[in-house]
C-alpha cells in the first residue's frame, strides 16, 4: 500500500516538473492550470508524507 503511494507521488513529481517547463513558455492557459493542479496535489502529498514520518 505504502509503496504504491510513493510510486504515485514520484509519478506526480515527475509530471510537475514537466508541467512547469511547458507552462513557462507562452502557451494555452489550460496548460498552466493543469500544472497548477499537479503542483497543488504534490504539495498535499508532500505534507501528508511528512505527517506520516513524524
LUMMIKOL-29391 format. One line per field, with one value per residue (C-alpha): residue number from 1; residue in three letters; x, y, z. Coordinates in nm, 4 decimals, padded with zeros to 6 digits, always signed. Example, Ala and Ser with C-alpha at 12.3 -4.5 7.8 and 13.67 -1.06 7.14 Angstrom:
fivo: (1,2)
markol: (ALA,SER)
east: (+01.2300,+01.3670)
north: (-00.4500,-00.1060)
up: (+00.7800,+00.7140)
//
This chain:
fivo: (1,2,3,4,5,6,7,8,9,10,11,12,13,14,15,16,17,18,19,20,21,22,23,24,25,26,27,28,29,30,31,32,33,34,35,36,37,38,39,40,41,42,43,44,45,46,47,48,49,50,51,52,53,54)
markol: (UNK,UNK,UNK,UNK,UNK,UNK,UNK,UNK,UNK,UNK,UNK,UNK,UNK,UNK,UNK,UNK,UNK,UNK,UNK,UNK,UNK,UNK,UNK,UNK,UNK,UNK,UNK,UNK,UNK,UNK,UNK,UNK,UNK,UNK,UNK,UNK,UNK,UNK,UNK,UNK,UNK,UNK,UNK,UNK,UNK,UNK,UNK,UNK,UNK,UNK,UNK,UNK,UNK,UNK)
east: (+00.0000,+00.2680,+00.4950,+00.2120,+00.1535,+00.5168,+00.5162,+00.2114,+00.3788,+00.7001,+00.4966,+00.3244,+00.6552,+00.7908,+00.4866,+00.5022,+00.8492,+00.7455,+00.4310,+00.6242,+00.8718,+00.5784,+00.3821,+00.6636,+00.6583,+00.3893,+00.1101,-00.2500,-00.3794,-00.5113,-00.1542,-00.0714,-00.3891,-00.3039,+00.0453,-00.1024,-00.3392,-00.0496,+00.1570,-00.1225,-00.1644,+00.2099,+00.2210,-00.0641,+00.1098,+00.4359,+00.2581,+00.0869,+00.4131,+00.5781,+00.2944,+00.3450,+00.7162,+00.6886)
north: (+00.0000,+00.2495,+00.1523,+00.2155,+00.5556,+00.6558,+00.5395,+00.7604,+01.0526,+01.0281,+00.9969,+01.3252,+01.4920,+01.3971,+01.5395,+01.8544,+01.9417,+01.8636,+02.0717,+02.3714,+02.3639,+02.3628,+02.6220,+02.8790,+02.9014,+03.1211,+02.8754,+02.7872,+02.8940,+02.5418,+02.4088,+02.6364,+02.5396,+02.1712,+02.2322,+02.4238,+02.1384,+01.8895,+02.1237,+02.1505,+01.7725,+01.7218,+01.9773,+01.7985,+01.4629,+01.6031,+01.7368,+01.4015,+01.2049,+01.4426,+01.3764,+01.0021,+01.0143,+01.2366)
up: (+00.0000,+00.1046,-00.1849,-00.4258,-00.2678,-00.3127,-00.6749,-00.7301,-00.5501,-00.7556,-01.0748,-00.9919,-00.9070,-01.2482,-01.4211,-01.2111,-01.3399,-01.6981,-01.6495,-01.5203,-01.8088,-02.0514,-01.8553,-01.8510,-02.2295,-02.3840,-02.4490,-02.3776,-02.0375,-01.9839,-01.9746,-01.6813,-01.4960,-01.5365,-01.3998,-01.1056,-01.0202,-01.0289,-00.8101,-00.5519,-00.5495,-00.4989,-00.2170,-00.0414,-00.0896,+00.0488,+00.3579,+00.4016,+00.3811,+00.6306,+00.8735,+00.8252,+00.9086,+01.2177)
//
